[in-house]
Amino acid sequence: MPGDRRRGEQTTVILGIGRSQSFTVRAIYNDETTADVTASSTWTSSDSAIATISGQGVATGISKGTTTITVLYGGVSATTT
């Protein structure tokens, strides 16, 4: 379980059509250890006609526009547009 230092942050990414961007999620536990939980997280795109996001956190630009990618792990979410 993630520890006390849970937080979500928002970032902005410019992604060209046909280009991909990988995202990583790290959990910080109470004992200060960390773990890559990217594949254990839930990923969504608010508009998959603009960009898709895989279960491994790889976003791919599909067409022009703006969409929001959201990741959820352990009750904490973060977004990027």
N, C-alpha and C positions, 0 to 999 in steps of 0.2 A: 504494500500500500504506500502511496506517496505520503511524505511527511508534512510537517507544518509549513513548508515553504512552497506551497502551491501558488501558482500565478499563471495567468494567461496574458499574452502580449499580442499587440496588433502590429503588423508590418504591411508595407506596400511593395508589390513586385510588378515589374513590367515584363511581360512574357509575349514574345512574338508568336505568330501563327506557326504551328508545327514544331515549336521549341518546347523543351521540357525543363522543369526546375524541381529538384528534390528538396524535401523538407524533412527535418528530424525533430522528434520529440524526446526529451530527456526528463525522467522522473528524478527528483531529489528526495531521498528518504531521511527519516529522523536521525539516522546515524551518519548522515552526510555522504553516504554512498550514492552513486547515480546509476541509472540504467537507461539504455536506449529502448523506448517503448513505442517507437514509430509504427511497427507492424501491429501492435496491440491496440492502437488508437482507432477511433472512428473518424473517417474523413468524408467531407461533403463539399460539393460545389453548389452555389446558389443558382447557377445557370450553366449546365453542362454543354449547352450549345456554344458557349464562350470558352470555357476551359473545363477539362476533366481532371479528376484526382483519383489516383489508384489507392488501394488499401495499404500500399507501401509508402505513401506520401509523395508520389511523383505527379506533379501537375503538368498538363500539356495544353498549350494554346490551340484552340480550334478555330475561332473567328474573332473579328474585331469586337471590342466591347469591354465591359467591366463586370466582373463577378466576384463573389466572396468565397474563399476557401476557408472552411472551419474544421478544426481538429478538436476532438474531445477525448480526454483520458482522465479517469479517476474523478469525474465530476468537475474538471477544470477545462475550459475551452480557450482557444486562441484563434484569431482570424487573420487573414491576409486578403487584400483586394488587389 
